[in-house]
Structure formats: structure tokens, C-alpha cells
Amino acid sequence: MPGIRGLAMSIGGRIEGVPVRDAFGASNGFRRPGYAISVEPGLLYGHRAWTFSVNTPLVVERNRKKSVTDYQNRFHGDAAFADYSIIFGVSRRF
């Protein structure tokens, strides 16, 4: 950014979630499957060997999928998505 040495802006994408079924083994355990897709702007500040960052994912889409238990009970359960999150990071170069 102009005027502040060591400051940078970033933008990224994030997809996170829980699958309906396990990749291996039985899928009988309790879970709240679904996913969230976010755009993630951030700021980074570097000073000497240190870098500090802060990112805030902004949700574009949330989707609560039906779980194995939901299919068995013919019911669609609730979801547990976070309304917001702030991610801080610190790193040091050696």
C-alpha cells in the first residue's frame, strides 16, 4: 500500500466443511455435514524478520447437507455455521 512500508493487502478464497459420508469405513457417526464458501480479504505487515497478518472470511454461501441420520429419520437437522471469524497470524524468518 502506498505510504506504509511493509504493509500489503491480500485476497483469497476458502472452502471448508464436513462431508456427509466418510471416505473409509462406516458413516454411522453423528455429524452436521455441510460447507461454507468464503472470500477472504486480509492485511499483512512485515517488519524486519517478523510478519503479522489478519484475515476475515466473508461468507458467500452456506449449505447444510442432510446427514446419514437425517436420511434414516426422514428429517433435516440444524446447522452450526459461524457468523464471522477473524484469523490472526505471526511468523518469524530465521
MMTF fields as JSON, N, C-alpha, C and O atoms, coordinates in Angstrom:
{
  "mmtfVersion": "1.0.0",
  "mmtfProducer": "UNKNOWN",
  "numBonds": 375,
  "numAtoms": 376,
  "numGroups": 94,
  "numChains": 1,
  "numModels": 1,
  "chainsPerModel": [1],
  "groupsPerChain": [94],
  "chainIdList": ["A"],
  "bondAtomList": [4, 2, 8, 6, 12, 10, 16, 14, 20, 18, 24, 22, 28, 26, 32, 30, 36, 34, 40, 38, 44, 42, 48, 46, 52, 50, 56, 54, 60, 58, 64, 62, 68, 66, 72, 70, 76, 74, 80, 78, 84, 82, 88, 86, 92, 90, 96, 94, 100, 98, 104, 102, 108, 106, 112, 110, 116, 114, 120, 118, 124, 122, 128, 126, 132, 130, 136, 134, 140, 138, 144, 142, 148, 146, 152, 150, 156, 154, 160, 158, 164, 162, 168, 166, 172, 170, 176, 174, 180, 178, 184, 182, 188, 186, 192, 190, 196, 194, 200, 198, 204, 202, 208, 206, 212, 210, 216, 214, 220, 218, 224, 222, 228, 226, 232, 230, 236, 234, 240, 238, 244, 242, 248, 246, 252, 250, 256, 254, 260, 258, 264, 262, 268, 266, 272, 270, 276, 274, 280, 278, 284, 282, 288, 286, 292, 290, 296, 294, 300, 298, 304, 302, 308, 306, 312, 310, 316, 314, 320, 318, 324, 322, 328, 326, 332, 330, 336, 334, 340, 338, 344, 342, 348, 346, 352, 350, 356, 354, 360, 358, 364, 362, 368, 366, 372, 370],
  "bondOrderList": [1, 1, 1, 1, 1, 1, 1, 1, 1, 1, 1, 1, 1, 1, 1, 1, 1, 1, 1, 1, 1, 1, 1, 1, 1, 1, 1, 1, 1, 1, 1, 1, 1, 1, 1, 1, 1, 1, 1, 1, 1, 1, 1, 1, 1, 1, 1, 1, 1, 1, 1, 1, 1, 1, 1, 1, 1, 1, 1, 1, 1, 1, 1, 1, 1, 1, 1, 1, 1, 1, 1, 1, 1, 1, 1, 1, 1, 1, 1, 1, 1, 1, 1, 1, 1, 1, 1, 1, 1, 1, 1, 1, 1],
  "groupList": [{"groupName": "MET", "atomNameList": ["N", "CA", "C", "O"], "elementList": ["N", "C", "C", "O"], "formalChargeList": [0, 0, 0, 0], "bondAtomList": [1, 0, 2, 1, 3, 2], "bondOrderList": [1, 1, 2], "singleLetterCode": "M", "chemCompType": "L-PEPTIDE LINKING"}, {"groupName": "PRO", "atomNameList": ["N", "CA", "C", "O"], "elementList": ["N", "C", "C", "O"], "formalChargeList": [0, 0, 0, 0], "bondAtomList": [1, 0, 2, 1, 3, 2], "bondOrderList": [1, 1, 2], "singleLetterCode": "P", "chemCompType": "L-PEPTIDE LINKING"}, {"groupName": "GLY", "atomNameList": ["N", "CA", "C", "O"], "elementList": ["N", "C", "C", "O"], "formalChargeList": [0, 0, 0, 0], "bondAtomList": [1, 0, 2, 1, 3, 2], "bondOrderList": [1, 1, 2], "singleLetterCode": "G", "chemCompType": "PEPTIDE LINKING"}, {"groupName": "ILE", "atomNameList": ["N", "CA", "C", "O"], "elementList": ["N", "C", "C", "O"], "formalChargeList": [0, 0, 0, 0], "bondAtomList": [1, 0, 2, 1, 3, 2], "bondOrderList": [1, 1, 2], "singleLetterCode": "I", "chemCompType": "L-PEPTIDE LINKING"}, {"groupName": "ARG", "atomNameList": ["N", "CA", "C", "O"], "elementList": ["N", "C", "C", "O"], "formalChargeList": [0, 0, 0, 0], "bondAtomList": [1, 0, 2, 1, 3, 2], "bondOrderList": [1, 1, 2], "singleLetterCode": "R", "chemCompType": "L-PEPTIDE LINKING"}, {"groupName": "LEU", "atomNameList": ["N", "CA", "C", "O"], "elementList": ["N", "C", "C", "O"], "formalChargeList": [0, 0, 0, 0], "bondAtomList": [1, 0, 2, 1, 3, 2], "bondOrderList": [1, 1, 2], "singleLetterCode": "L", "chemCompType": "L-PEPTIDE LINKING"}, {"groupName": "ALA", "atomNameList": ["N", "CA", "C", "O"], "elementList": ["N", "C", "C", "O"], "formalChargeList": [0, 0, 0, 0], "bondAtomList": [1, 0, 2, 1, 3, 2], "bondOrderList": [1, 1, 2], "singleLetterCode": "A", "chemCompType": "L-PEPTIDE LINKING"}, {"groupName": "SER", "atomNameList": ["N", "CA", "C", "O"], "elementList": ["N", "C", "C", "O"], "formalChargeList": [0, 0, 0, 0], "bondAtomList": [1, 0, 2, 1, 3, 2], "bondOrderList": [1, 1, 2], "singleLetterCode": "S", "chemCompType": "L-PEPTIDE LINKING"}, {"groupName": "GLU", "atomNameList": ["N", "CA", "C", "O"], "elementList": ["N", "C", "C", "O"], "formalChargeList": [0, 0, 0, 0], "bondAtomList": [1, 0, 2, 1, 3, 2], "bondOrderList": [1, 1, 2], "singleLetterCode": "E", "chemCompType": "L-PEPTIDE LINKING"}, {"groupName": "VAL", "atomNameList": ["N", "CA", "C", "O"], "elementList": ["N", "C", "C", "O"], "formalChargeList": [0, 0, 0, 0], "bondAtomList": [1, 0, 2, 1, 3, 2], "bondOrderList": [1, 1, 2], "singleLetterCode": "V", "chemCompType": "L-PEPTIDE LINKING"}, {"groupName": "ASP", "atomNameList": ["N", "CA", "C", "O"], "elementList": ["N", "C", "C", "O"], "formalChargeList": [0, 0, 0, 0], "bondAtomList": [1, 0, 2, 1, 3, 2], "bondOrderList": [1, 1, 2], "singleLetterCode": "D", "chemCompType": "L-PEPTIDE LINKING"}, {"groupName": "PHE", "atomNameList": ["N", "CA", "C", "O"], "elementList": ["N", "C", "C", "O"], "formalChargeList": [0, 0, 0, 0], "bondAtomList": [1, 0, 2, 1, 3, 2], "bondOrderList": [1, 1, 2], "singleLetterCode": "F", "chemCompType": "L-PEPTIDE LINKING"}, {"groupName": "ASN", "atomNameList": ["N", "CA", "C", "O"], "elementList": ["N", "C", "C", "O"], "formalChargeList": [0, 0, 0, 0], "bondAtomList": [1, 0, 2, 1, 3, 2], "bondOrderList": [1, 1, 2], "singleLetterCode": "N", "chemCompType": "L-PEPTIDE LINKING"}, {"groupName": "TYR", "atomNameList": ["N", "CA", "C", "O"], "elementList": ["N", "C", "C", "O"], "formalChargeList": [0, 0, 0, 0], "bondAtomList": [1, 0, 2, 1, 3, 2], "bondOrderList": [1, 1, 2], "singleLetterCode": "Y", "chemCompType": "L-PEPTIDE LINKING"}, {"groupName": "HIS", "atomNameList": ["N", "CA", "C", "O"], "elementList": ["N", "C", "C", "O"], "formalChargeList": [0, 0, 0, 0], "bondAtomList": [1, 0, 2, 1, 3, 2], "bondOrderList": [1, 1, 2], "singleLetterCode": "H", "chemCompType": "L-PEPTIDE LINKING"}, {"groupName": "TRP", "atomNameList": ["N", "CA", "C", "O"], "elementList": ["N", "C", "C", "O"], "formalChargeList": [0, 0, 0, 0], "bondAtomList": [1, 0, 2, 1, 3, 2], "bondOrderList": [1, 1, 2], "singleLetterCode": "W", "chemCompType": "L-PEPTIDE LINKING"}, {"groupName": "THR", "atomNameList": ["N", "CA", "C", "O"], "elementList": ["N", "C", "C", "O"], "formalChargeList": [0, 0, 0, 0], "bondAtomList": [1, 0, 2, 1, 3, 2], "bondOrderList": [1, 1, 2], "singleLetterCode": "T", "chemCompType": "L-PEPTIDE LINKING"}, {"groupName": "LYS", "atomNameList": ["N", "CA", "C", "O"], "elementList": ["N", "C", "C", "O"], "formalChargeList": [0, 0, 0, 0], "bondAtomList": [1, 0, 2, 1, 3, 2], "bondOrderList": [1, 1, 2], "singleLetterCode": "K", "chemCompType": "L-PEPTIDE LINKING"}, {"groupName": "GLN", "atomNameList": ["N", "CA", "C", "O"], "elementList": ["N", "C", "C", "O"], "formalChargeList": [0, 0, 0, 0], "bondAtomList": [1, 0, 2, 1, 3, 2], "bondOrderList": [1, 1, 2], "singleLetterCode": "Q", "chemCompType": "L-PEPTIDE LINKING"}],
  "groupTypeList": [0, 1, 2, 3, 4, 2, 5, 6, 0, 7, 3, 2, 2, 4, 3, 8, 2, 9, 1, 9, 4, 10, 6, 11, 2, 6, 7, 12, 2, 11, 4, 4, 1, 2, 13, 6, 3, 7, 9, 8, 1, 2, 5, 5, 13, 2, 14, 4, 6, 15, 16, 11, 7, 9, 12, 16, 1, 5, 9, 9, 8, 4, 12, 4, 17, 17, 7, 9, 16, 10, 13, 18, 12, 4, 11, 14, 2, 10, 6, 6, 11, 6, 10, 13, 7, 3, 3, 11, 2, 9, 7, 4, 4, 11],
  "groupIdList": [1, 2, 3, 4, 5, 6, 7, 8, 9, 10, 11, 12, 13, 14, 15, 16, 17, 18, 19, 20, 21, 22, 23, 24, 25, 26, 27, 28, 29, 30, 31, 32, 33, 34, 35, 36, 37, 38, 39, 40, 41, 42, 43, 44, 45, 46, 47, 48, 49, 50, 51, 52, 53, 54, 55, 56, 57, 58, 59, 60, 61, 62, 63, 64, 65, 66, 67, 68, 69, 70, 71, 72, 73, 74, 75, 76, 77, 78, 79, 80, 81, 82, 83, 84, 85, 86, 87, 88, 89, 90, 91, 92, 93, 94],
  "secStructList": [7, 6, 6, 1, 6, 6, 3, 3, 3, 3, 3, 3, 3, 3, 3, 3, 3, 3, 7, 1, 1, 7, 1, 1, 1, 7, 7, 7, 1, 7, 7, 7, 7, 3, 3, 3, 3, 3, 3, 3, 3, 3, 3, 3, 3, 3, 3, 6, 6, 3, 3, 3, 3, 3, 3, 7, 7, 3, 3, 3, 3, 3, 3, 3, 7, 7, 7, 2, 2, 2, 2, 2, 2, 6, 7, 7, 7, 7, 7, 7, 7, 7, 1, 7, 7, 7, 3, 3, 3, 3, 3, 3, 7, 7],
  "xCoordList": [0.84, 0.0, 0.879, 1.923, 0.486, 1.289, 1.349, 0.341, 2.53, 2.688, 3.062, 3.61, 2.796, 3.14, 4.04, 3.584, 5.323, 6.304, 6.066, 5.922, 6.022, 5.851, 4.411, 4.16, 3.446, 2.039, 1.551, 1.833, 0.819, 0.282, -1.149, -1.54, -1.913, -3.279, -3.318, -2.535, -4.239, -4.376, -5.86, -6.723, -6.125, -7.48, -7.36, -6.459, -8.262, -8.207, -9.594, -10.576, -9.661, -10.903, -10.763, -9.662, -11.865, -11.843, -13.089, -14.201, -12.893, -13.995, -13.695, -12.635, -14.635, -14.428, -15.745, -16.824, -15.634, -16.852, -16.614, -15.482, -17.712, -17.714, -18.496, -19.618, -17.928, -18.632, -19.79, -19.811, -20.752, -21.891, -21.429, -21.865, -20.55, -20.082, -18.558, -17.85, -18.081, -16.65, -16.064, -16.748, -14.81, -14.133, -13.849, -13.884, -13.569, -13.277, -14.104, -14.311, -14.577, -15.307, -16.767, -17.278, -17.426, -18.861, -19.102, -18.242, -20.268, -20.635, -21.752, -22.632, -21.728, -22.824, -22.66, -23.564, -21.557, -21.332, -22.142, -22.556, -22.371, -23.137, -22.27, -21.104, -22.822, -22.133, -23.157, -24.291, -22.747, -23.569, -22.853, -22.08, -23.102, -22.366, -22.825, -23.962, -21.923, -22.221, -20.937, -19.843, -21.081, -19.886, -20.192, -21.347, -19.126, -19.211, -18.152, -17.013, -18.54, -17.621, -17.466, -18.456, -16.223, -15.947, -14.931, -14.089, -15.02, -13.978, -13.22, -13.835, -11.896, -11.102, -10.103, -8.977, -10.51, -9.556, -8.644, -9.013, -7.458, -6.527, -5.517, -5.346, -4.852, -3.746, -2.528, -2.641, -1.367, -0.099, 0.83, 0.866, 1.581, 2.565, 3.879, 3.942, 4.917, 6.239, 7.191, 7.284, 7.904, 8.9, 10.09, 9.991, 11.221, 12.442, 12.15, 11.725, 12.359, 12.149, 10.726, 10.405, 9.878, 8.533, 7.476, 7.591, 6.45, 5.294, 4.03, 3.879, 3.143, 1.879, 0.756, 0.831, -0.285, -1.391, -2.731, -2.826, -3.746, -5.118, -6.015, -5.926, -6.878, -7.796, -9.197, -9.359, -10.201, -11.588, -12.391, -12.73, -12.698, -13.509, -14.925, -15.562, -15.408, -16.769, -17.549, -17.255, -18.536, -19.254, -20.094, -20.853, -19.939, -20.702, -21.857, -22.957, -21.601, -22.626, -22.423, -21.295, -23.536, -23.551, -24.559, -25.637, -24.211, -25.106, -25.027, -23.994, -26.097, -26.172, -26.745, -27.922, -25.907, -26.317, -27.051, -26.88, -27.869, -28.525, -27.504, -26.746, -27.485, -26.569, -27.173, -28.337, -26.378, -26.858, -28.032, -29.025, -27.924, -29.004, -30.254, -31.367, -30.089, -31.232, -31.973, -33.204, -31.223, -31.85, -32.609, -33.707, -32.03, -32.684, -33.964, -34.949, -33.965, -35.113, -36.063, -37.081, -35.723, -36.51, -36.72, -37.836, -35.596, -35.596, -34.377, -33.358, -34.449, -33.288, -32.912, -33.643, -31.768, -31.332, -30.863, -30.922, -30.399, -29.946, -28.491, -27.829, -28.007, -26.627, -25.907, -26.536, -24.598, -23.801, -22.665, -21.493, -23.015, -22.014, -21.696, -22.585, -20.44, -20.041, -20.514, -20.47, -20.962, -21.381, -20.187, -20.28, -19.078, -17.862, -16.656, -16.79, -15.495, -14.241, -13.153, -13.195, -12.194, -11.022, -9.805, -9.673, -8.921, -7.762, -6.505, -6.213, -5.764, -4.511, -3.348, -3.434, -2.27, -1.078, 0.181, 0.235, 1.205, 2.517, 3.555, 3.473, 4.521, 5.628, 6.949, 6.997, 8.011, 9.35, 10.301, 10.316, 11.082, 12.068, 13.388, 13.824, 14.02, 15.309, 16.445, 17.598],
  "yCoordList": [-1.18, 0.0, 1.236, 1.248, 2.257, 3.476, 4.133, 4.233, 4.571, 5.337, 4.546, 5.124, 3.254, 2.455, 1.316, 0.34, 1.457, 0.455, -0.852, -0.849, -1.966, -3.285, -3.75, -4.867, -2.913, -3.279, -3.779, -3.174, -4.891, -5.456, -5.923, -6.253, -5.943, -6.454, -7.777, -8.004, -8.648, -9.934, -10.244, -9.686, -11.139, -11.627, -13.112, -13.519, -13.899, -15.335, -15.938, -15.253, -17.208, -17.949, -19.065, -19.565, -19.452, -20.5, -21.355, -20.837, -22.672, -23.626, -24.573, -25.197, -24.672, -25.57, -26.252, -25.711, -27.45, -28.151, -29.549, -29.972, -30.25, -31.619, -32.471, -32.111, -33.599, -34.42, -35.203, -35.421, -35.624, -36.413, -37.809, -38.342, -38.4, -39.773, -39.809, -38.988, -40.781, -40.993, -41.545, -42.243, -41.234, -41.782, -43.272, -44.04, -43.682, -45.078, -45.478, -44.665, -46.704, -47.207, -46.792, -46.243, -47.074, -46.78, -45.284, -44.56, -44.836, -43.419, -43.247, -42.407, -44.027, -44.036, -43.042, -42.912, -42.35, -41.408, -40.141, -39.803, -39.43, -38.18, -37.055, -36.922, -36.272, -35.096, -34.142, -34.524, -32.91, -31.906, -31.538, -30.58, -32.289, -32.055, -30.781, -30.334, -30.227, -29.04, -28.328, -28.784, -27.209, -26.454, -24.965, -24.543, -24.191, -22.738, -22.292, -22.757, -21.393, -20.807, -19.336, -18.626, -18.881, -17.511, -16.826, -17.474, -15.511, -14.65, -14.119, -13.713, -14.115, -13.81, -12.667, -12.911, -11.422, -10.316, -10.316, -10.811, -9.758, -9.725, -8.604, -7.993, -8.349, -7.395, -8.112, -8.931, -7.807, -8.337, -7.17, -6.205, -7.272, -6.247, -6.941, -7.787, -6.579, -7.15, -6.116, -5.004, -6.484, -5.609, -6.46, -7.333, -6.192, -6.97, -8.444, -8.797, -9.316, -10.753, -11.192, -12.374, -10.266, -10.606, -10.263, -9.268, -11.105, -10.83, -11.059, -12.094, -10.095, -10.182, -10.134, -9.382, -10.932, -10.943, -11.045, -11.581, -10.521, -10.659, -10.847, -10.096, -11.86, -12.18, -12.351, -12.81, -11.981, -12.137, -12.739, -12.029, -14.037, -14.646, -14.062, -13.952, -13.695, -13.184, -14.252, -14.533, -14.842, -15.989, -15.575, -14.607, -16.331, -16.131, -17.138, -16.806, -18.367, -19.414, -20.362, -20.727, -20.761, -21.799, -22.859, -22.527, -24.133, -25.2, -26.336, -26.998, -26.574, -27.671, -28.878, -28.893, -29.887, -31.107, -32.037, -31.938, -32.94, -33.947, -35.009, -35.497, -35.364, -36.39, -37.775, -37.904, -38.809, -40.182, -40.371, -41.007, -39.824, -39.903, -39.176, -39.657, -38.034, -37.298, -38.156, -38.183, -38.863, -39.73, -40.869, -41.217, -41.456, -42.569, -42.118, -42.855, -40.919, -40.41, -39.559, -39.08, -39.371, -38.521, -37.135, -36.623, -36.554, -35.274, -34.502, -35.11, -33.187, -32.366, -31.546, -30.637, -31.866, -31.22, -29.792, -29.223, -29.232, -27.841, -27.729, -28.737, -26.513, -26.243, -25.469, -24.909, -25.449, -24.735, -23.987, -24.309, -22.993, -22.187, -20.944, -20.342, -20.571, -19.348, -18.13, -18.127, -17.107, -15.874, -15.075, -14.4, -15.145, -14.449, -15.105, -15.838, -14.834, -15.269, -14.278, -13.652, -14.148, -13.304, -14.178, -14.796, -14.228, -15.106, -14.25, -13.466, -14.408, -13.688, -14.645, -15.831, -14.124, -14.942, -14.148, -12.939, -14.852, -14.253, -15.244, -16.431, -14.775, -15.64, -14.88, -13.652, -15.653, -15.072, -15.821, -17.052, -15.079, -15.643, -15.811, -14.893, -16.962, -17.216, -17.223, -17.422],
  "zCoordList": [0.0, 0.0, 0.0, 0.652, -0.705, -0.736, 0.643, 1.343, 1.012, 2.241, 3.474, 4.413, 3.519, 4.697, 4.251, 3.655, 4.547, 4.142, 4.89, 6.112, 4.167, 4.757, 4.858, 5.31, 4.444, 4.526, 3.168, 2.134, 3.187, 1.947, 2.181, 3.301, 1.108, 1.152, 0.402, -0.52, 0.809, 0.122, -0.067, 0.61, -0.992, -1.209, -1.552, -2.284, -1.024, -1.276, -1.216, -0.929, -1.487, -1.403, -0.384, -0.148, 0.212, 1.231, 1.068, 0.96, 1.052, 1.087, 2.239, 2.284, 3.166, 4.3, 4.641, 4.403, 5.204, 5.548, 6.071, 6.301, 6.251, 6.76, 5.761, 5.404, 5.296, 4.317, 4.943, 6.154, 4.117, 4.581, 4.982, 6.002, 4.181, 4.431, 4.549, 3.967, 5.314, 5.46, 4.166, 3.418, 3.907, 2.736, 2.932, 1.971, 4.169, 4.504, 5.713, 6.615, 5.748, 6.904, 6.897, 5.921, 8.025, 8.159, 8.336, 8.839, 7.921, 8.044, 9.061, 8.877, 10.123, 11.083, 12.225, 13.05, 12.295, 13.389, 13.219, 12.11, 14.331, 14.294, 13.74, 14.113, 12.879, 12.338, 11.752, 11.461, 11.585, 10.913, 9.62, 9.589, 8.557, 7.313, 6.602, 6.752, 5.84, 5.055, 4.701, 5.033, 4.023, 3.638, 3.615, 3.558, 3.66, 3.528, 2.522, 2.557, 1.635, 0.658, 1.019, 1.198, 1.125, 1.568, 0.679, 0.056, 0.628, 0.072, 1.279, 2.265, 1.215, 2.398, 2.166, 1.733, 2.451, 2.369, 3.597, 4.662, 3.428, 4.554, 4.442, 3.387, 5.559, 5.643, 6.19, 7.102, 5.637, 6.123, 6.377, 5.614, 7.464, 7.776, 8.101, 8.993, 7.375, 7.601, 8.155, 7.636, 9.217, 9.834, 10.229, 11.09, 9.586, 9.779, 9.533, 8.433, 10.509, 10.312, 10.653, 10.539, 11.066, 11.519, 10.467, 9.751, 10.391, 9.552, 10.384, 11.034, 10.352, 11.073, 10.051, 9.08, 10.262, 9.303, 10.029, 11.134, 9.379, 9.857, 8.629, 7.657, 8.693, 7.602, 8.179, 9.31, 7.401, 7.827, 6.67, 5.723, 6.734, 5.684, 5.673, 6.721, 4.501, 4.31, 3.55, 2.388, 4.203, 3.639, 2.437, 2.489, 1.353, 0.131, 0.08, -0.361, 0.534, 0.521, 1.683, 2.015, 2.304, 3.343, 2.907, 2.414, 3.088, 2.682, 3.685, 3.785, 4.428, 5.396, 4.664, 4.303, 4.446, 3.753, 4.72, 5.935, 4.173, 5.004, 5.409, 4.57, 6.688, 7.186, 6.994, 6.616, 7.256, 7.168, 8.134, 7.782, 9.343, 10.329, 9.835, 10.045, 9.188, 8.627, 7.6, 7.589, 6.728, 5.736, 6.403, 5.971, 7.459, 8.153, 8.851, 8.861, 9.434, 10.185, 9.344, 9.844, 8.053, 7.153, 7.755, 7.84, 8.167, 8.869, 8.409, 8.08, 8.378, 8.022, 9.246, 9.64, 9.848, 11.087, 10.911, 9.821, 12.006, 12.021, 11.583, 11.336, 11.489, 11.083, 12.184, 13.082, 12.099, 13.099, 12.4, 12.595, 11.589, 10.897, 11.715, 12.316, 11.734, 12.427, 11.632, 10.402, 12.338, 11.671, 11.168, 10.143, 11.874, 11.453, 12.114, 13.094, 11.572, 12.19, 11.817, 10.757, 12.694, 12.466, 12.707, 13.764, 11.731, 11.792, 11.878, 10.975, 12.972, 13.177, 12.947, 13.267, 12.395, 12.199, 12.477, 12.248, 12.979, 13.24, 12.764, 13.078, 12.019, 11.615, 11.728, 11.656, 11.907, 12.031, 11.121, 11.093, 10.389, 9.477, 10.23, 10.925, 10.099, 10.76, 9.766, 10.148]
}
